[in-house]
Amino acid sequence: MDGSNLIFVILDGKTKISQFSNWEGYPAGVGATILNFLRNTDLEKFKKRLKSVRFATKKDQKEMTEFEEQILNEAKEAYFTIEQSNLFNLKYPLTRDLGGGILQALMDSKEKKPFIIDTSGFEEPGEWKYIINFDTNRFEVYYDTSNLLKSYPIGRLPSEKNFLKEMNKLEENLN
């Protein structure tokens, strides 16, 4: 199993976060990050913050592309180094590089109307999918993006230890 994943956050009938990431998508990675965020965050404050989120516009994406090109041209490189990636992420912090950390980054963002890149239509659907649905008050974990492994009431989430134990058992049944 690989670690690619999708994260969706739904509020008031709208997808507020649609995030693809290539790494750490396992329940012990992104899953645990999301679980701990939900367990340890003032969710009413988070919902209020979600209402200010928007997806990147074409103008935003053009500015990001121009900034990427500027960084690469100045360094005379074809690909980002770690330092260049860090420079880009300082200017545009709510990227797919964050994985499950995007939730905390959104809470910590100083932007009044932060934008997130909608990556839901990415070619690779991801092996794992996590949905936080505040309309149904559920946190759902899917394997292979369509196989629902578990749906938890947000108000009664398990400890990380119990979550991982349960996920490991469910994963074993898939093989």
N, C-alpha and C positions, 0 to 999 in steps of 0.2 A: 504494500500500500504506500502511495506517495503522500506528500504533505500539502498538495494544492488544495485550496479551499475558497469558499464563498461565505461572506457574512452579510446578512440582511437585517436591517432594523426597520420595523414597521410601526407607524404611529398615525393615528387619525386616518386610516385607510390609505396612507401614502408610504412608499418606500423612501426612507430618509437616508439610509446607508445601503449601498450595494457595492461590496468590496471584494475583489479577487486578490488572492495572494498565492505565490508559488511555494511557500515554505511553512513549516511548523503547523500544518493544518490539523494534525492529529488531536484527539481529545486531550492528550497530555500537554499539548502546546497551546494552540489557539483556543481550543475548547475550555481548558482550565483558566486561561486568561479571561475569557468572556464570563465564565462562571464566577470567578473571584471579583470581577468588576461588578457584576450584578448583585453579588452578596454584600459588597462593601461600599456601594455608592448610594448616595441619596438619589433614588430613581425619579422622584418628582423634579428635582433640579435637572437631572439628565434629560427628562422629557421636555422640559422647558428649553433646554439648550438645543435639543433636536429640532425644535420648531424654527430655529434660526438657520439651520443647515440648508444649503442648496447644492445642487450638482453643478459642476464646472460648465461654464458656457463655452462656446467656440472661441470667444475672445480670451477667456482664461486659458484654454488649452493652447491657443496660439502663443500667448505670452510665456507659458511654460516651455513650449517647444523652442522658442527663441532663446530663452534663458539656458536651456540644455545645450543648444548649439553654441552659444557664447562661451559656456564653460569648456566645451570640447574644443572649440577653435583656439581659445587662449592656451590650453594645455597641449594642443596639437595631438590629441588622442582620438581614437575611434570609439572607445568605450569609456564609461565612467570608472574612475578609480574609487576606492572607498572614500577618500577625502572629497572628491567631486560629488559623490552621492550624498555625503553629509552636508555639503554646501547647498545642494539642491533641496534637500529635506529641511534645511533651516528656513528657506524661503517658502517652500510649499510642504508643510509638515503633514498634511492629511493625505498621505499617499498609500498605495498598496504595500509599501515596504513595512508598514507597521503591523500588518496582520491584525490580531485581536487588540493590539495596543491602540488602534484607531479610536476606540471608545474613550479611553482615558485622555488621549491627545485632543479629542474634541472637547472634553470637559475643561482641559487646561488651556485651550486656544484663547488667545486674546482678541481674535477677530470677531466683529459684531455679527457678520454674515459669512461664516466660514464655508468654503466649498470643498466638496469631495468629488473625486473623479468617479463617475459611474462606470464600473467595470463588469456589470452584470452580463453584457453581451460578449464577453471575452470568449475566444475560440475554445479554450479548454474549460470545461464546466467545473473542474475541481473535483477532488475525490471526497471531500468533506464539505458539508454545508451546515451553517449555523443560522438559525432564524430567531431573532428576538422580536416577538410580536406583542407590542403593548396594547393592541386592541383586544387580543384574546388572553393577555397576560401569560404567555407561554414562552419558554426557551426550548427550542427544538434542535436536535442533533440528527443529521442525516449522513449516511454513508453512500457514496456513489451518487450524490446529489438528489436521488429520488427515493432512497430506502430509509424511511424514518426509523431511527433506532430508538429514540426516546423523546418524549415531550414532557417537560417539567413545568409545573406552575411557578411563575416567577416569585411568588410570595413564599414558596416552600422548596427552595433549591437545596440540594444535598451539599454536604461538605465536599471539598476537593477530593479527599481520600475516597469517599463513597462514590462520587461521580466517576473517578478513574477506575475504581474496582468494577462498577457496573458497565462502563464502556468497554473495558477489557473483556469482560464476559460476553457482551454482545458482539464484539469483534470476533471472538473465537467462534461464535456460532455462524459467522459469515463464511468462514473457511471450511 
